[in-house]
Amino acid sequence: MTTDHYGLDTSTTDAAARSAFAEAVHGLGAHRPSVGAALARTLSADPDDVAAHVLKGFANLILAREELEFPAAAAAAEAERALGARDGGTADERVLVAALRAAVGGSFRAAIDVLDRGFADRPAVFLPFKIGHALRFMAGDAAGMLAASERMLPAWDAANPAAGFLLGCHAFALEEHGAYEAAEHYGRRAVALQPEDAWGLHAVGHVFEMRGETQKGIDWLEAGRPHWSRCNNFSFHMAWHVALLRLERGEHDAVLALYDDEVRPQPTDDFRDMANAVSLLWRLDRSGVDVGERWADLAEIARRRRTDSTLVFAMLHTLVALAALGDSVGVADLVAAMEARAAGTGDQARVARDVGLPVARVIAGLADGRGTGALDRLAVDLPRIGGSNAQRDLFVLHLAEIAGRRGDESARTAIHRTRHRLKAEDHLIAAVDRRARADRPHRPLA
């Protein structure tokens, strides 16, 4: 047994495999595009590297695409085989394989529980910590993110090669709870320790956005550009944050240029890239900006993904795109796929049943939603779909607009109040209100 660069006990003794895997784990923390190539080199040097098979499996799952479920399951099978080849491997490897097995089986939450128990005595080992953080982000478990990072802090050591990455995760968890001062503190410290910590840079950017400090946010993100521009498609998301800050300042031409050059520079169908594009176009539209043919550029991907029910968060963004395109058939197909998902089993089936399907029906105009407090209750439940407060704000704004359009002042006010607990009031909510009033049906006087 050997302990790798980041504190994981492994059965791999091949020096080339260990070096390549350390590069892969660093790339995971820095959101680098080199992770896949580093994993390939690891497995070329040592086909029985258990942790590399596990990371490959989780990397496929986190992309949340139905066609990647088989490669994820295949990686889990290879990890099991490698354990056998290593006479059961190390305790750490067995925990990682059990977690991947649970995740492939449809339960990120069960996988998280396995990781928490397996590394309870060493909560600052970076790979399981980062995987758990990512799974919680997708599962809508912000409370779990913060609890995990708070357990990590007493074991944190500035000499840990992942020290900055660990603090960046803690900063993000704090930000998602509205603890902005502490989030900024830990995020700045994370980036000072590890300038490549795009997640820590991102967390502080969130803080400035939520506090309405647009110029500070732009300055912070632009100062970090030399590092985050080297990321994988996370660089598109960082550019999205710059665009949101500039949109709040009314810099519409700059936002459109950012969209074309950095937010959507490639026609990818990664759900995170689509979420960036959909939510920014929707905001621009509500701000009265003509976005030209940019919605049409998303049409092929939205239609192709309309029945992919892997992740409710992704489905709802696809639905907004289809609705904006006026594709009633695509909208109906997606809602039907959501209904089928809700009737199934597993974590995402529960999310679809409790939150995703009601929200989808409201957005699609298929549900009345006039029950007392119905729309504002949906706004409160939205964190369960995963993602960040900033990402889910698209749906909060959408629900506020629908409430305003229906003349449901009680729900609209409650949604505004819920939103204001985390985000400073901005020009966009006022634009949404104006749009809702303009779209409200005129009723004849009694």
Secondary structure, DSSP 8 states (H G I E B T S, - for coil): -EE-TTS-EES---HHHHHHHHHHHHHHHHT-TTHHHHHHHHHHH-TT-HHHHHHHHHHHHHT--GGGHHHHHHHHHHHHHHHHHTTT--HHHHHHHHHHHHHHTT-HHHHHHHHHHHTTT-TT-HHHHHHHHHHHHHHT-HHHHHHHHHHHGGG--TTSTTHHHHHHHHHHHHHHTT-HHHHHHHHHHHHHH-TT-HHHHHHHHHHHHHTT-HHHHHHHHHHTHHHHTTSSTHHHHHHHHHHHHHHHTT-HHHHHHHIIIIISSS----HHHHHHHHHHHHHHHHTT---TTHHHHTHHHHHHTTT--S-HHHHHHHHHHHHHTT-HHHHHHHHHHHHHHHTS-SHHHHHIIIIIHHHHHHHTT-----STTHHHHHHHHGGGG-S-HHHHHHHHHHHHHHHHHHT-HHHHHHHHHHHHTTS---HHHHHHHHHHHHHS------
